Amino acid sequence: MPAPAAAHYIGVSESTLRTLNLPRRKLGAKRVYDRADLDAYADALPYDGAVEELPEW
C-alpha cells in the first residue's frame, strides 16, 4: 500500500513511517509497503500496561 495508507494503517504520520526503516516493494516506479510487514512491525511492539491472558483456542 502507498505510504499515506500504510501510515494510517499503523497509526503514525508519514514522516514517522519513513523513519521506521520498514521494507518497501517496487510496483513500477512506485514504492509500496506490504501489509504483512506492517503487521509484523506492529506485532513486535511492546504492550503498554497490563495484558490480559488470551484464551486458548
C-alpha positions in Angstrom: 0.0 0.0 0.0 1.2 3.6 -0.6 2.9 5.5 2.3 -0.2 7.5 3.3 -2.3 4.4 3.6 0.5 2.5 5.4 1.0 5.3 7.9 -2.7 5.4 8.6 -2.9 1.6 8.9 -0.3 1.5 11.8 -1.4 4.9 13.2 1.7 7.1 12.6 2.5 10.1 10.4 4.1 9.6 7.0 7.3 11.2 8.2 7.4 8.7 11.2 6.7 5.8 8.8 9.7 6.8 6.7 12.0 6.7 9.8 10.9 3.2 10.8 13.1 1.6 8.1 10.4 -0.8 7.0 10.9 -2.7 3.8 9.2 -1.5 0.7 8.4 -3.2 -2.6 8.7 -1.9 -6.1 5.5 -1.5 -8.1 6.6 0.0 -11.3 8.1 3.4 -10.4 6.2 3.4 -7.0 7.4 2.1 -3.7 4.7 0.4 -1.6 4.5 -1.2 1.8 3.4 -4.8 2.3 0.6 -5.2 4.9 2.3 -8.3 6.2 5.4 -6.3 7.0 3.3 -3.6 8.7 1.5 -6.3 10.8 4.8 -7.9 11.8 6.2 -4.5 12.9 3.1 -3.7 15.0 3.0 -7.2 16.4 6.6 -6.8 17.6 5.8 -3.6 19.6 5.6 -4.0 23.4 2.3 -3.7 25.2 1.6 -0.7 27.3 0.1 -1.6 30.7 -1.4 -4.9 31.9 -2.1 -7.5 29.3 -5.0 -9.9 29.9 -4.4 -13.6 29.3 -5.8 -14.7 26.0 -7.9 -17.8 26.0 -6.5 -20.8 24.2 -8.5 -21.6 21.1 
